[in-house]
């Protein structure tokens, strides 16, 4: 008796940032649900592709690798946990659907049954539209909260070198000195202001002599980082930066 050959499937999982990878279980949860679905359908899971960063729909590393893999497996099923994990907006969704089709893949999910009839396409469009709206709404709410917090005098962007965020009762997360980097930067700025360091190049050499100060891939401190340090408002106790300014000026 011949052994039946299982249909092959690949799983695609995505979270929008490395923070979700560190703090949550998103990728593993998606994979577990997709594997459960594959088992129910009798599919053999050949590969699992995981993206942990935002980006253009077809520019994500795992998405590129999956499309390349599909071209070697015509007729392979692509399992996603939910339509919101596939693309950021309707245009990206259908662009990816076209790329999958061209690569010979077939999209399936435990959350929605994809079809080519008019009713199925309508439902798919509605779900992709809802997903896009939720993503845009979340972005608007985040920007509004950041704008309001900046107006109250709090820094809301990534912590500059020499600072770190710490939760403070009654204030939420606030910038606090991050030692020993804070003292190193203070010495560099005060040394330049007092004339101890006469040029940015001397400040550069001072920073490179500090083992705790971060360097680039060539194990040096780039002069542009020094110049940027001189012009960062946060080091003068101000919160107004270019990105924050745009938020404060927006209606």
N, C-alpha and C positions, 0 to 999 in steps of 0.2 A: 504494500500500500504506500503510495507516495505521500510524503509529508507536505502539508499545505504551506505555501509561501505567504508570509505575512506582508501586507502592504507596508512600505516604509514611510516614516514620518520624521520630521525634525520639529523641534520646539524652539520658539522664539520668545524670550523674556526681556523686559526692559523696565528700568527705573530711571528717573530723570536726573539723578545726581549721585555722587559717591557718598553723600551724607546718608541717603536712604539705604545704601549698602551697609554702612557702619552701624546705623542705629536701628534698622528694621530687618525684616525677613522677607522683603518683597520679592526678590529674585527666586529664592527657594520656595516660597509659597506659590508663585506662579508656576514654577516648574513642577511642583508636586501635583497641582490641579491638572496641568496639561498631561502629565504622565498617567494620572487616573483616567482621564478621558481617552488617551491612547490605548490603555488596557481595555477599557469598555468597548472601544471600536475594533480592537484586535490589531492595532498597528504596532510595528516594531520601531522603537525610537532609535534612529541612527545617530543623531547629533543633537546637542543643545547649544543654542546661541544666546549669549547674554550681553546686553548693552547696559552700561551703568552711567551714561552721561547723555545730556540733551544734545540736540544737533539736528541738522536737516535729516529728513526721513531716510534718504538713501545714503547719507554720509556717515552714518554710524558704523563703527568697525564691524560689529557682529552682524549687522544687516548686510554689509558688503560681503562678508564671508559666507553668509547663508545663501545669498543670491548666486555666488560662485559655486557653492555646493549643489544647489538645485539644478544647475545646468548639467551636472554629472548624474543627476537622478531624476530623469523626466517622469512626471506623474507623481512625484513625492508630495505628501501632505504636509502643510505647514500649520502647526497648532499654536495659537495664541490664547492666553488666558482670558483677555477681554479686549474689545475693540479700542479702548483707550490706551492700551499698551502698544498699539501698532503704529499710530501716527499722531502728529500734533494737531492737524486740522483736516478738513474735508479734502482739500486739494492734495495734501500729502498722502492721505489715505488712498485716494484713487490712483495717484502716481505709483504708489507701492503695489497696489493691486495689479496694475498693468505690468510692472517689473516682474512680479511673481508669476503672472500668466506667461510672459515672454520666456521666463526661465523654466517653465514647465511645472510650476508648483500649484498646489490647490490649497486655499486658505480654509481652515476650520477652527472652531472654538467651542468650548463647552457653554459659552454664554450666548451665542447667536448661531443660527443656521444660515450660512451664506448660500445664496442662490442667484440664478440669472434671470428669473422672472421679474416682472414689474413690481409686484408686492414685496419681494425679498429685497430688491434694490432700494425701494422706498424706505423700508425699515433700516437697512444698512446706512442710508444717507441720514436718517433721523438720528440714529445712535452716534454716528460720527460727528454730526452737528452738535448734539448735546455734549459730547466729549470735548469738542473744541470750545464751546461756550463755558463749560466748567473750568477749563484750563485758563481761558482769558479772564473769567471772573475772579479766579484765585489770584492771578497776576495783578489785577486792578486792586483787589483788597489788600494784597501785600504792599503794593506801592503806596496806597493811601495810608496804611498803618506806619510805614517807614517815614512818609512825609510828615505825618502828625508828630511822630516821635522826634524827628529832626527839628521841627518847629519848637519843641519843648526843650531843646538844647542837648539832645543825646546824639552820639555818633551811631550811625546805622549801617555803615558800609563795612567791608572787611577790615579787621584790625590792622593798623600799620605796624611795621616792625618796631618792637620796643613796647608795644601794648598787647594786651590780651583781654578777652571778655570774661567777666566774672559776675555771677548773679548776686545782686545786692538787694536786700529786703526793701521793698517800697519803690524800687527803681527798675527792676528787671535786670537784664544784662547790661553792664556798664564797662567802659574801658578802664583798665587799671594798668599800672606799670608792670612790665614783664621783665624781670631781672634775670641775668645781668645785662640784657640788651638795652633796657631803658637807660641805665647808667652809662653804657658805652656811647649811645647816641647823644645823651646829654653832654658828655665830655667832648665829643666831636663838635657839636654845635657851639658850645661855650668856648672851645679852643679856637674855632674859626672866628667867632665874634670878638674875642680878646686879642687876636693876632698871633696866638701861639702857633696856629696853622695858617700860613699865609696864602695857600692856594688849595683848591679842591683836590689836587693831586696829593698834597700832604695829608689831607683828611682821608683820602683813599688808602694811603699807606698805613695810617693809624688804624683804620678799620680792619685792614688785612692782617695786622699784627694781633688782633683780638680773636682768640680761638673760637669764641662763642658766636661771632658775627657770621651770618650766612654768606656763602660765596656762590658764584656761578659754576658751571660745569668745568671751567678752566681753573678752578680753585682761586679765583680772584674776585675782588669787588669792582664792578664796572663803574666807571666815572659817571655814567648817567644816573646810577643809583645815588651817588653822592649829591649830584645836582638836584635830583628829585627830593632828597632829604632836606635840602636847604629851603625848598619851596612848599613843603607840606604844611598846610594850616594846622593840622592836628598837633604838630610839635610845638606850636605857639599857643595852644589852648583853644583854638577855634575849630568849629565843626564844619564850616562852610567849605565844601569842595566842589569840583565841577559837577559831579553826578548829583550831589545833594542839592546844589544850586538849581539844577534843572527841575528837581522834584518840588522845591519850594516855589519856583516861579510858575509851575504848571497850574492851571485853573482847578 
